[in-house]
């Protein structure tokens, strides 16, 4: 399992994460920022735990983010 964390307030809505992992990211129609699908907000940081098969595409999303607001963490069992 992995945890995806996003600092959404700093998102510039460039769409790079959406292009890399379409099933996990969306652009909000309200404010134009990217939204972590399934993410839970805790003080401006959104996070979600997902299966390992989503890791590669979300690592690409994190690398492609120009403002570096996406972090991927392995969850130890």
DRENTORKOL-3810 file (N, C-alpha, C; in nm, 4 decimals):
REM DRENTORKOL-3810
@n.u->0.0844; n.v->-0.1177; n.w->0.0000; ca.u->0.0000; ca.v->0.0000; ca.w->0.0000; c.u->0.0894; c.v->0.1247; c.w->0.0000
@n.u->0.0360; n.v->0.2302; n.w->-0.0580; ca.u->0.1067; ca.v->0.3585; ca.w->-0.0574; c.u->0.0104; c.v->0.4682; c.w->-0.0119
@n.u->0.0672; n.v->0.5755; n.w->0.0382; ca.u->-0.0114; ca.v->0.6935; ca.w->0.0747; c.u->0.0313; c.v->0.8063; c.w->-0.0183
@n.u->-0.0676; n.v->0.8719; n.w->-0.0782; ca.u->-0.0425; ca.v->0.9881; ca.w->-0.1629; c.u->-0.0829; c.v->1.1107; c.w->-0.0829
@n.u->0.0054; n.v->1.2087; n.w->-0.0776; ca.u->-0.0203; ca.v->1.3310; ca.w->-0.0015; c.u->-0.0030; c.v->1.4502; c.w->-0.0946
@n.u->-0.0975; n.v->1.5430; n.w->-0.0864; ca.u->-0.0948; ca.v->1.6630; ca.w->-0.1704; c.u->-0.1187; c.v->1.7869; c.w->-0.0845
@n.u->-0.0361; n.v->1.8887; n.w->-0.1033; ca.u->-0.0569; ca.v->2.0185; ca.w->-0.0383; c.u->-0.1356; c.v->2.1038; c.w->-0.1373
@n.u->-0.2661; n.v->2.0902; n.w->-0.1335; ca.u->-0.3531; ca.v->2.1448; ca.w->-0.2378; c.u->-0.3498; c.v->2.2968; c.w->-0.2485
@n.u->-0.3315; n.v->2.3679; n.w->-0.1387; ca.u->-0.3303; ca.v->2.5146; ca.w->-0.1423; c.u->-0.2248; c.v->2.5691; c.w->-0.2380
@n.u->-0.1162; n.v->2.4962; n.w->-0.2555; ca.u->-0.0067; ca.v->2.5422; ca.w->-0.3406; c.u->-0.0184; c.v->2.4953; c.w->-0.4852
@n.u->-0.1262; n.v->2.4217; n.w->-0.5161; ca.u->-0.1467; ca.v->2.3711; ca.w->-0.6524; c.u->-0.1700; c.v->2.4876; c.w->-0.7488
@n.u->-0.1074; n.v->2.4787; n.w->-0.8668; ca.u->-0.1256; ca.v->2.5820; ca.w->-0.9693; c.u->-0.2165; c.v->2.5344; c.w->-1.0828
@n.u->-0.2684; n.v->2.4103; n.w->-1.0709; ca.u->-0.3619; ca.v->2.3581; ca.w->-1.1699; c.u->-0.3013; c.v->2.3320; c.w->-1.3063
@n.u->-0.1781; n.v->2.2869; n.w->-1.3106; ca.u->-0.1099; ca.v->2.2665; ca.w->-1.4388; c.u->-0.1566; c.v->2.1405; c.w->-1.5112
@n.u->-0.2217; n.v->2.0480; n.w->-1.4407; ca.u->-0.2794; ca.v->1.9272; ca.w->-1.5001; c.u->-0.1780; c.v->1.8145; c.w->-1.5194
@n.u->-0.0537; n.v->1.8298; n.w->-1.4776; ca.u->0.0477; ca.v->1.7259; ca.w->-1.4975; c.u->0.0126; c.v->1.5971; c.w->-1.4235
@n.u->-0.0426; n.v->1.6082; n.w->-1.3034; ca.u->-0.0789; ca.v->1.4890; ca.w->-1.2268; c.u->-0.1958; c.v->1.4161; c.w->-1.2917
@n.u->-0.2900; n.v->1.4913; n.w->-1.3449; ca.u->-0.4072; ca.v->1.4321; ca.w->-1.4114; c.u->-0.3624; c.v->1.3521; c.w->-1.5340
@n.u->-0.2697; n.v->1.4074; n.w->-1.6094; ca.u->-0.2199; ca.v->1.3381; ca.w->-1.7280; c.u->-0.1452; c.v->1.2102; c.w->-1.6922
@n.u->-0.0772; n.v->1.2080; n.w->-1.5793; ca.u->0.0000; ca.v->1.0912; ca.w->-1.5385; c.u->-0.0866; c.v->0.9828; c.w->-1.4741
@n.u->-0.1870; n.v->1.0232; n.w->-1.3969; ca.u->-0.2686; ca.v->0.9267; ca.w->-1.3215; c.u->-0.4154; c.v->0.9706; c.w->-1.3255
@n.u->-0.4758; n.v->0.9538; n.w->-1.4387; ca.u->-0.6115; ca.v->1.0038; ca.w->-1.4627; c.u->-0.7144; c.v->0.9524; c.w->-1.3625
@n.u->-0.7003; n.v->0.8293; n.w->-1.3168; ca.u->-0.7971; ca.v->0.7730; ca.w->-1.2230; c.u->-0.7880; c.v->0.8291; c.w->-1.0825
@n.u->-0.6780; n.v->0.8952; n.w->-1.0484; ca.u->-0.6562; ca.v->0.9423; ca.w->-0.9118; c.u->-0.6626; c.v->1.0935; c.w->-0.8993
@n.u->-0.6552; n.v->1.1670; n.w->-1.0110; ca.u->-0.6507; ca.v->1.3137; ca.w->-1.0083; c.u->-0.7557; c.v->1.3744; c.w->-1.0998
@n.u->-0.8112; n.v->1.4874; n.w->-1.0590; ca.u->-0.9087; ca.v->1.5626; ca.w->-1.1377; c.u->-0.8813; c.v->1.7116; c.w->-1.1201
@n.u->-0.9213; n.v->1.7905; n.w->-1.2185; ca.u->-0.9130; ca.v->1.9366; ca.w->-1.2057; c.u->-1.0485; c.v->1.9850; c.w->-1.1561
@n.u->-1.0471; n.v->2.0641; n.w->-1.0506; ca.u->-1.1699; ca.v->2.1159; ca.w->-0.9925; c.u->-1.2296; c.v->2.2244; c.w->-1.0807
@n.u->-1.3585; n.v->2.2173; n.w->-1.1015; ca.u->-1.4265; ca.v->2.3226; ca.w->-1.1782; c.u->-1.4442; c.v->2.4483; c.w->-1.0940
@n.u->-1.4406; n.v->2.4333; n.w->-0.9621; ca.u->-1.4596; ca.v->2.5486; ca.w->-0.8723; c.u->-1.3401; c.v->2.6430; c.w->-0.8739
@n.u->-1.2198; n.v->2.5869; n.w->-0.8557; ca.u->-1.1038; ca.v->2.6752; ca.w->-0.8410; c.u->-0.9892; c.v->2.6459; c.w->-0.9384
@n.u->-1.0033; n.v->2.5449; n.w->-1.0234; ca.u->-0.9000; ca.v->2.5158; ca.w->-1.1226; c.u->-0.7806; c.v->2.4400; c.w->-1.0695
@n.u->-0.7816; n.v->2.4061; n.w->-0.9413; ca.u->-0.6706; ca.v->2.3294; ca.w->-0.8835; c.u->-0.6974; c.v->2.1803; c.w->-0.9006
@n.u->-0.5901; n.v->2.1040; n.w->-0.8965; ca.u->-0.6044; ca.v->1.9596; ca.w->-0.9078; c.u->-0.6467; c.v->1.9005; c.w->-0.7737
@n.u->-0.7331; n.v->1.8005; n.w->-0.7815; ca.u->-0.7901; ca.v->1.7379; ca.w->-0.6639; c.u->-0.7498; c.v->1.5916; c.w->-0.6588
@n.u->-0.7062; n.v->1.5462; n.w->-0.5432; ca.u->-0.6715; ca.v->1.4064; ca.w->-0.5207; c.u->-0.8007; c.v->1.3294; c.w->-0.4964
@n.u->-0.8384; n.v->1.2443; n.w->-0.5907; ca.u->-0.9645; ca.v->1.1690; ca.w->-0.5812; c.u->-0.9577; c.v->1.0748; c.w->-0.4609
@n.u->-1.0547; n.v->1.0878; n.w->-0.3722; ca.u->-1.0595; ca.v->1.0053; ca.w->-0.2519; c.u->-0.9809; c.v->1.0632; c.w->-0.1363
@n.u->-0.9154; n.v->1.1760; n.w->-0.1594; ca.u->-0.8307; ca.v->1.2376; ca.w->-0.0579; c.u->-0.9113; c.v->1.2979; c.w->0.0561
@n.u->-0.8568; n.v->1.2880; n.w->0.1762; ca.u->-0.9180; ca.v->1.3442; ca.w->0.2966; c.u->-0.8330; c.v->1.4627; c.w->0.3414
@n.u->-0.8980; n.v->1.5756; n.w->0.3672; ca.u->-0.8287; ca.v->1.6989; ca.w->0.4048; c.u->-0.7945; c.v->1.6987; c.w->0.5531
@n.u->-0.6688; n.v->1.7304; n.w->0.5824; ca.u->-0.6248; ca.v->1.7513; ca.w->0.7199; c.u->-0.5309; c.v->1.8707; c.w->0.7193
@n.u->-0.5859; n.v->1.9871; n.w->0.7563; ca.u->-0.5097; ca.v->2.1114; ca.w->0.7626; c.u->-0.4434; c.v->2.1485; c.w->0.6305
@n.u->-0.5176; n.v->2.1343; n.w->0.5211; ca.u->-0.4663; ca.v->2.1747; ca.w->0.3903; c.u->-0.3889; c.v->2.0676; c.w->0.3160
@n.u->-0.3644; n.v->1.9550; n.w->0.3800; ca.u->-0.2970; ca.v->1.8427; ca.w->0.3158; c.u->-0.3994; c.v->1.7327; c.w->0.2916
@n.u->-0.4114; n.v->1.6902; n.w->0.1666; ca.u->-0.5043; ca.v->1.5834; ca.w->0.1322; c.u->-0.4253; c.v->1.4544; c.w->0.1201
@n.u->-0.4801; n.v->1.3444; n.w->0.1713; ca.u->-0.4105; ca.v->1.2163; ca.w->0.1602; c.u->-0.5100; c.v->1.1033; c.w->0.1384
@n.u->-0.4596; n.v->0.9989; n.w->0.0752; ca.u->-0.5384; ca.v->0.8793; ca.w->0.0495; c.u->-0.4427; c.v->0.7597; c.w->0.0449
@n.u->-0.4895; n.v->0.6452; n.w->0.0946; ca.u->-0.4129; ca.v->0.5211; ca.w->0.0887; c.u->-0.4671; c.v->0.4396; c.w->-0.0280
@n.u->-0.3763; n.v->0.3949; n.w->-0.1141; ca.u->-0.4162; ca.v->0.3217; ca.w->-0.2346; c.u->-0.3297; c.v->0.1965; c.w->-0.2503
@n.u->-0.3750; n.v->0.1006; n.w->-0.3340; ca.u->-0.2968; ca.v->-0.0215; ca.w->-0.3575; c.u->-0.1667; c.v->0.0072; c.w->-0.4324
@n.u->-0.0744; n.v->-0.0866; n.w->-0.4219; ca.u->0.0572; ca.v->-0.0725; ca.w->-0.4844; c.u->0.0528; c.v->-0.0533; c.w->-0.6354
@n.u->-0.0472; n.v->-0.1074; n.w->-0.7022; ca.u->-0.0498; ca.v->-0.0975; ca.w->-0.8489; c.u->-0.0679; c.v->0.0466; c.w->-0.8973
@n.u->-0.1046; n.v->0.1384; n.w->-0.8081; ca.u->-0.1159; ca.v->0.2801; ca.w->-0.8459; c.u->0.0142; c.v->0.3574; c.w->-0.8232
@n.u->0.1143; n.v->0.2917; n.w->-0.7686; ca.u->0.2369; ca.v->0.3629; ca.w->-0.7316; c.u->0.3098; c.v->0.4235; c.w->-0.8512
@n.u->0.3322; n.v->0.3473; n.w->-0.9551; ca.u->0.4136; ca.v->0.3960; ca.w->-1.0664; c.u->0.3564; c.v->0.5232; c.w->-1.1293
@n.u->0.2277; n.v->0.5223; n.w->-1.1611; ca.u->0.1693; ca.v->0.6402; ca.w->-1.2260; c.u->0.1659; c.v->0.7607; c.w->-1.1327
@n.u->0.1507; n.v->0.7381; n.w->-1.0032; ca.u->0.1496; ca.v->0.8504; ca.w->-0.9091; c.u->0.2904; c.v->0.9000; c.w->-0.8773
@n.u->0.3906; n.v->0.8132; n.w->-0.8883; ca.u->0.5299; ca.v->0.8589; ca.w->-0.8786; c.u->0.5598; c.v->0.9524; c.w->-0.9957
@n.u->0.5087; n.v->0.9191; n.w->-1.1133; ca.u->0.5260; ca.v->1.0050; ca.w->-1.2308; c.u->0.4549; c.v->1.1382; c.w->-1.2082
@n.u->0.3340; n.v->1.1319; n.w->-1.1525; ca.u->0.2597; ca.v->1.2550; ca.w->-1.1223; c.u->0.3390; c.v->1.3436; c.w->-1.0268
@n.u->0.3972; n.v->1.2831; n.w->-0.9241; ca.u->0.4767; ca.v->1.3593; ca.w->-0.8264; c.u->0.5999; c.v->1.4213; c.w->-0.8920
@n.u->0.6680; n.v->1.3448; n.w->-0.9774; ca.u->0.7874; ca.v->1.3968; ca.w->-1.0463; c.u->0.7523; c.v->1.5081; c.w->-1.1436
@n.u->0.6371; n.v->1.4982; n.w->-1.2088; ca.u->0.5980; ca.v->1.5974; ca.w->-1.3090; c.u->0.5408; c.v->1.7250; c.w->-1.2491
@n.u->0.5061; n.v->1.7237; n.w->-1.1213; ca.u->0.4472; ca.v->1.8412; ca.w->-1.0567; c.u->0.5517; c.v->1.9537; c.w->-1.0477
@n.u->0.5270; n.v->2.0663; n.w->-1.1148; ca.u->0.6272; ca.v->2.1735; ca.w->-1.1157; c.u->0.6442; c.v->2.2438; c.w->-0.9811
@n.u->0.5456; n.v->2.2359; n.w->-0.8934; ca.u->0.5574; ca.v->2.3011; ca.w->-0.7625; c.u->0.5872; c.v->2.2016; c.w->-0.6501
@n.u->0.6065; n.v->2.0735; n.w->-0.6854; ca.u->0.6500; ca.v->1.9694; ca.w->-0.5910; c.u->0.5611; c.v->1.9596; c.w->-0.4668
@n.u->0.4304; n.v->1.9473; n.w->-0.4881; ca.u->0.3377; ca.v->1.9406; ca.w->-0.3748; c.u->0.2775; c.v->1.8016; c.w->-0.3557
@n.u->0.3262; n.v->1.7027; n.w->-0.4314; ca.u->0.2764; ca.v->1.5656; ca.w->-0.4202; c.u->0.3881; c.v->1.4791; c.w->-0.3636
@n.u->0.3511; n.v->1.4000; n.w->-0.2624; ca.u->0.4483; ca.v->1.3098; ca.w->-0.1992; c.u->0.3881; c.v->1.1690; c.w->-0.1951
@n.u->0.4720; n.v->1.0693; n.w->-0.2202; ca.u->0.4291; ca.v->0.9292; ca.w->-0.2171; c.u->0.5074; c.v->0.8610; c.w->-0.1048
@n.u->0.4355; n.v->0.7899; n.w->-0.0180; ca.u->0.4995; ca.v->0.7173; ca.w->0.0926; c.u->0.4572; c.v->0.5721; c.w->0.0883
@n.u->0.5536; n.v->0.4824; n.w->0.1064; ca.u->0.5233; ca.v->0.3413; ca.w->0.1223; c.u->0.4697; c.v->0.3194; c.w->0.2635
@n.u->0.3668; n.v->0.2398; n.w->0.2759; ca.u->0.3128; ca.v->0.2064; ca.w->0.4075; c.u->0.3671; c.v->0.0703; c.w->0.4468
@n.u->0.4315; n.v->0.0658; n.w->0.5598; ca.u->0.4905; ca.v->-0.0597; ca.w->0.6075; c.u->0.3846; c.v->-0.1424; c.w->0.6784
@n.u->0.3912; n.v->-0.2690; n.w->0.6566; ca.u->0.2933; ca.v->-0.3604; ca.w->0.7166; c.u->0.3426; c.v->-0.4160; c.w->0.8470
END
